Amino acid sequence: MNALDGYLLDGSPSKDEAIAVSLREKDASERAQPFYRALDLLGARVPDETLMALRIALAGRTPDDDAIRTMRAQVAAARKGDRDARAAYLASLETSG
C-alpha cells in the first residue's frame, strides 16, 4: 500500500504528505504524467478523484469515469469500516506486471 492508498483509505498520511511522497517517487508511466502535473500545480487543492485517477493509472488501468466512480464508492465504504470494500479497492490496484 502506498501513501495515496493510506490517505484515501485511512486519512493517514495527510493529503499534503501523500501528494509530496507521490511527487518525490514519481512513476515513469506515461499514463500517470497528467495527474502528476495536476498534483504539482494544485497540491492539496486537487480533488480526491485526481488521486484516485493517479492510483488507477499507476495500476496500469485506464482511469475512466466508471473506474473512478467505483473507486470512490469503495473508498467511502472502506472509510466507514467495510472490509470487503477495502479489499476490493486493494485488489483493483494489483498489477499483472
C-alpha positions as CSV (number, residue, x, y, z in Angstrom):
1,M,0.0,0.0,0.0
2,N,1.4,3.4,-0.9
3,A,0.9,6.9,0.6
4,L,-2.1,7.6,-1.7
5,D,-3.8,4.5,-0.5
6,G,-3.2,5.3,3.1
7,Y,-4.7,8.8,2.6
8,L,-7.7,7.6,0.6
9,L,-8.5,4.7,2.9
10,D,-7.4,5.8,6.3
11,G,-6.7,9.5,6.2
12,S,-3.0,8.8,7.1
13,P,-0.7,10.2,5.9
14,S,-2.3,13.6,5.3
15,K,-3.3,14.6,1.8
16,D,-0.4,17.1,1.7
17,E,2.1,14.4,2.7
18,A,0.6,11.8,0.3
19,I,1.0,14.2,-2.5
20,A,4.5,15.1,-1.5
21,V,5.5,11.5,-1.4
22,S,3.9,10.8,-4.8
23,L,5.7,13.7,-6.4
24,R,9.1,12.6,-4.9
25,E,8.5,9.0,-6.0
26,K,7.1,9.6,-9.5
27,D,6.5,6.6,-11.7
28,A,7.6,7.0,-15.3
29,S,4.3,5.7,-16.6
30,E,3.1,7.9,-19.4
31,R,-0.5,7.4,-18.3
32,A,0.3,8.9,-14.9
33,Q,2.1,12.1,-16.1
34,P,-1.0,14.3,-16.4
35,F,-2.0,13.6,-12.9
36,Y,1.5,14.3,-11.5
37,R,1.3,17.7,-13.3
38,A,-2.0,18.4,-11.6
39,L,-0.5,17.5,-8.2
40,D,2.5,19.7,-8.9
41,L,0.3,22.7,-9.9
42,L,-2.5,22.4,-7.4
43,G,-1.1,20.4,-4.5
44,A,-3.7,19.5,-1.9
45,R,-6.4,21.6,-3.8
46,V,-6.8,18.7,-6.3
47,P,-9.9,16.7,-5.7
48,D,-9.5,13.2,-4.3
49,E,-10.8,11.9,-7.6
50,T,-7.4,13.1,-9.1
51,L,-5.6,10.9,-6.6
52,M,-7.9,8.0,-7.4
53,A,-7.2,8.5,-11.1
54,L,-3.5,8.5,-10.5
55,R,-3.7,5.3,-8.5
56,I,-5.8,3.6,-11.3
57,A,-3.2,4.8,-13.9
58,L,-0.3,3.5,-11.8
59,A,-2.0,0.1,-11.6
60,G,-1.9,0.1,-15.4
61,R,-5.6,0.6,-15.9
62,T,-7.5,3.4,-17.7
63,P,-8.8,6.0,-15.2
64,D,-12.2,6.4,-16.9
65,D,-15.3,7.7,-15.2
66,D,-16.6,4.2,-14.3
67,A,-13.3,3.2,-12.7
68,I,-13.2,6.4,-10.6
69,R,-16.9,6.1,-9.6
70,T,-16.2,2.5,-8.5
71,M,-13.1,3.5,-6.5
72,R,-14.9,6.5,-4.9
73,A,-17.6,4.1,-3.7
74,Q,-15.0,1.7,-2.4
75,V,-13.1,4.4,-0.6
76,A,-16.3,5.8,1.0
77,A,-17.3,2.4,2.3
78,A,-13.8,1.5,3.4
79,R,-13.6,4.7,5.4
80,K,-16.7,3.5,7.2
81,G,-15.1,0.2,8.1
82,D,-16.3,-2.0,5.3
83,R,-13.5,-4.6,5.0
84,D,-14.9,-6.0,1.7
85,A,-14.8,-2.6,0.1
86,R,-11.2,-2.1,1.4
87,A,-10.2,-5.5,-0.1
88,A,-11.9,-4.7,-3.4
89,Y,-10.1,-1.4,-3.6
90,L,-6.7,-3.0,-3.0
91,A,-7.5,-5.9,-5.4
92,S,-8.4,-3.4,-8.1
93,L,-4.9,-2.0,-7.9
94,E,-3.0,-5.2,-8.3
95,T,-0.9,-5.2,-11.4
96,S,-0.1,-8.1,-13.5
97,G,3.5,-7.0,-14.2
